[in-house]
């Protein structure tokens, strides 16, 4: 499914969650409105390296970040491999790949809007005003 948050477009594979597409959209709107800090659903993590990265990302609390190296140590791989797994995340926002940053920079972000979208999501979770795009 396609969903826009703060003017940035995200594609989410709703087949991997335990709620309907309409319920997922409702929870995403609540997240954007600041009324939700956690999603009330189960995720069917792929049985793959990407699934392992997704599980690690899911453990990052709202408003916090972890580095690619932190996740790499947790799952026994390299930071570059973690970055690849983040880029293949089929559930951005729900599985918070935006909370994974570089040791000395924000790192990348493969969703539409790139780093600007990542900055907006992190600002939102810090309670800072978010400039919405016209996208």
N, C-alpha and C positions, 0 to 999 in steps of 0.2 A: 504494500500500500504506500501511497505517497502522502506525506503530511508536512505542513509548513509550520515552523516554530521561529518566531522573531524574524520572519521574512525569509528564512533559509529553508530550502527544500530538503527533506529527508525521505529516503526510501527504506521501508521496514518490511521484513518478511513476517507478516502477521501469522503465518502458519506455525511459527515457532513459539507462540504464546498461548496461554490457556484461556484467553478471553476473546470475545468477538472483536471484529475490526471496529465496530461502533464503540465498544467499551474501551478499546485501546485508544481511539481518537479522543474520547472523553478524558481519559487519564492524561494524555499528552497535553490537552488544553489546560487541565488543572496544573500540570507542571509549568507550562508557560505562564499561567496566571499567578504563579507563586503559591498556589494552594496545595501542592503535592511535592513532597521531597523523596518519595519512594513509590514505585509502581506496585500495585496490588495484583500480581499475576505470577504465574510460573513460566519459566523459560525452558524450552526443550533445547538444551545445548547440543550442538553437533558433536558426534563422537570423533573428534579430530583435533589437530593442533589449534585450529581456530576456536574450537569449543573450549579448550583449556585456557586460552587467552581470555575468552569471554567470561569464563567462571572467575578468573582473577580480577577482571575489570568490574564484575558485578559486586565484588567485595569492597570496592572503594566507596566510602560513605559520601553522601551528598555534601557538596561544598569543599571537599578535600581532593587532593591530587596525589598521584604516585608517579614515579618515573618509569620509563621503559625498563631501566635496570632493576628497579624494585620488583616489577612483575617477572622479569627474566629470572631473577634469583628465586622467586617463589615457585616457578614452574620448571626450573632447570634448563634454561635455554639462553639465548643471547638477546640483548636489547633490540637489535635489528630484526630478529625473527618476531619479537613481540610487536614491533611496529607493523610488520606485514600482517600479523594476525589482527591487529586493530583495524587495519585498512580493509580487511575482509569481513568485519563485523556486520552481520545482516540485520542487527537491531540497534542502530545508533539511537541515542537518547535513553532507551530502556536499559541497554547494556552500555554504560557510560564511557565510551572510548574517548570522549572529550576530557575526561579526568586523568588521562595518561599523558604525561609531558616529558620533555627531554630534561636531562640533568642541568642544562644551561640555557634552554629555550623552551618554547611551547611544543616544539616538535611539529609533526604534520597533522593533517586532518583530511581524510578522503571524502567526506560528505560535501555536498554542494555548499559553496561559500568558503571552503577551506579554512584557513586560520582565522579569518574574520568570524566565521560561525563558531569556532571553538572558543574564541575570546568572548563572544556574546554569551555562550552557555556558561562559561566559568564566571563571568561577571554576574550573571543572573543568580548563580548559586552562592555567590558571595554577598548577595543582596544589593548589588550596584545596579543603577539604571542601565537598561539595555537599549541601544539605538536600533530600532527595527529597520530592516532594509525594505525597499520597495518591490523586492522580488516577487 
